[in-house]
Amino acid sequence: MAFRLHKNEDVCVRETGASHISLKNVTKLFNGVRAVDDLTLDVRKGEFFSILGPSGCGKTTILRLIAGLEKPDGGAIAIGDYTVAGSSTWTPSERRGVGIVFQDYALFPHMTLFKNIAFGLKGCRQELKQKVTEMLDLVGLSDTVQKYPHELSGGQQQRIALARALAPSPKVMLLDEPFSNLDADLRLELRTETRRILKEKETTTILVTHDQEEAFSLSDRVGVLNHGRIEQIGTPDEIYHRPSNHFVASFVGRADFISGRIEGNSVVSELGIFKFSGSIPPGFTDVDLMIRSDDVDFTVNAHGDAVIIEAQFLGAEVIYKLMLTDGKIIHSIKPSIDINRVGARVKIKIDPAHIVVFPKGR
């Protein structure tokens, strides 16, 4: 992809109406360690995109690079038609037209909510009042204008942080794990509300998170990050059911692996013979089968091929740990009304629709 360079620091990206985001071969080092490693990524206009990965994999660094809070050591970053960071150009963060919401909200404790939201906005007091009122209405907190952050709950503070980030009408919104400090019910409510608001504003959004459920429930597409590199990009359904490698399969959802062997169009394993329609590099006959716990069912059977060695009650469901005859462990999820005792021998049934095959050891 070709980037259009600009050297005029007076150009404000937000005012161009630009909103898609492109990173091309971006690298960022800290003390010689590659936090972001030759990363190429395109986020579409108006898309809600999540970067999903474990702690320390470079997620927040990517946001800081896009926002202009860090400079890349290589590569280029473009917002719309403008390169904002590259070998021959740099646009300061305040001219990028990017809003950002941090995990700790970063509200000014000594300012009223009105002043927090109006901070950095330009215009007469009447214009500022109109904009702040609009933002408070948007996040459902119109009666809090003269309160201070410490007078609000965590969820309300999060809404104010979102309102402040939206007030300058950015075309790009960056969310740095903004829901992680909230309790489960409030987290679900605010996730839904945040997506609604950002989609209504047609704001291109990048969320970074280590929470798979959060990424899947909010996103149009997800990129799975590992050691500063994108392992796979796809819809939540594609990422979950068709992971590209062992890392994605293991990190996204519960995945178990058993050994198998390719024979013609089938893969042979101790749990049965399954039709195989994927592609394995030439020369590989030994493979690993990925099996999701929601594709594993069982019935109690004295002559079964596994034993229940653990049952974890989670309310609506129970996760069973099953040991096969060769000592391998797989898991099965059942409704919590279907209770089975630990120690029972069981017959396993696998739904082959979502089985994924990888070359062994890869």
Summary of the structure (lengths in Angstrom):
residues: 362
radius of gyration: 24.5
end to end distance: 30.6
largest distance: 80.1
contacts: 1141
relative contact order: 0.12
helix: 26%
strand: 35%
